[in-house]
Amino acid sequence: MNPLATALNDRLQEIAPFLFRVLSRKGKESYFPKSGILAQSMEARETAINATIGIALEDDRSPMHLDAIGQRVHLDPKRVFPYAGCSGLPELRQQWKKLQLEKNPALAGKTTSLPVVTCALSHGLSIVSKLFLDPGDTVIIADKYWGNYNMLVQERLDVHFDLYPFFAGEGLNLAGLRERLQAAGTGKKVLIMNFPNNPAGYTPTKIEMRELVQLIKESAEAGNDIVVICDDAYFGLVYEADVDTQSLFAYLAGLHERVLAVKVDGPTKEDYVWGFRVGFVTYAAGKNLSEEALRILEDKTAGGIRSSISSSPHISQSLLLEAFADPDYAREKREKYALLQSRYKKVKAILAANRERYVPYFRPLPFNSGYFMCVELAPGLDGNAVRRTLIEHFQTGVIFIRGVIRLAYSAVPETRLETLFENLRAACEMNLHA
Ligand SMILES: Cc1ncc(COP(=O)(O)O)c(C=O)c1O
């Protein structure tokens, strides 16, 4: 083990033994190189003749670049071409933390780490999973999950998904989660929670959120060491008044000394910048966890970045900083939210108006947020066959995933939504009578 990792672990054992316990072997081995090239470059950054940095400079010390690129970007080249640093731009990290607090008032007065910039959420999930999961470990996760978790987490790390049904009736299956937490005795439990959920498009109601937090607390009180990875990819896209608008992370922060909350979030979907590849990993202290302990986790996360992609795109981070400071930013976000919400409402209206007609073919699952909703097909219908019929006969694309059809109403103009559902009904009918 690298001596820097040993030093971090020794300190963790002293100040936060719970955190040391929940780290995987790779998590324990992780460290951020405080000596070596990066550190030596940092020390030399004010020198007149700086021959440390791993980029090329013009004679006037501006970043070397091609005009073919530079003339297309209206930002100072210094904010575009050089590396942004392993943990991301310090100003962006500060700004994102401020935004997290604004969006989640429940975080007020609680200790959270500085968000570490990753190459979007997928990368953050990958790093975090490796820090807390060893091969053979189990992840407690509901059966409605983003398909890429299979590759990112299950297959890459050789861990097992302990699935429970996401829904019970018209709401969250909290009893199912409680049961999974109680199974297999007391010990380390790693959970992945994704709200608004992909594919279900569901977020806990305020009542469900309280129950969810309470049951995680009870599980910690029963002696479990709990790591909750909150995948907040679709954060903010909540369309009903009874649904909780804050992240589970905000309620888990400071909850219990044996609960570590990890927030994986970013502008990908929140700010409609899918291709920017910027995300964040943030840790929240359980009770009695110090900022120093969280900084150690930041270092271990930065080590994960250094050893995978080295750093995230600078140009995207700079553009985001500009956007967050733009006086029109908040208004534009509200407008996009309103557009998605009106599509959501239209889908609800279509389903309500056509309940009887659709019942023989499909049943909508509960949804209240995000980009998607799912329908369960009537017995006898093959989802993949329906999907193919939709493409071949109706010029309509949907996803069939683990027994349900997922419809991304976020991507369909309001005027086409009715046709989308009518096409689905017609494709089901064709298959049922085929
Ligand atoms: C639930 C969920 N988490 C994470 C991601 C990945 O986001 P990113 O594009 O930022 O890697 C997605 C993307 O579809 C998602 O649906």
The ligand as an ORCA input file, in Angstrom:
! r2SCAN-3c Opt
* xyz 0 1
  C     -30.173      7.279    -13.320
  C     -29.014      7.773    -14.103
  N     -27.851      7.950    -13.493
  C     -26.766      8.384    -14.158
  C     -26.822      8.646    -15.503
  C     -25.571      9.058    -16.209
  O     -25.454     10.398    -16.400
  P     -24.202     11.033    -17.121
  O     -24.585     11.227    -18.550
  O     -23.987     12.312    -16.389
  O     -23.046     10.111    -16.993
  C     -28.017      8.474    -16.192
  C     -28.085      8.740    -17.635
  O     -28.966      8.375    -18.346
  C     -29.141      8.015    -15.480
  O     -30.318      7.824    -16.087
*
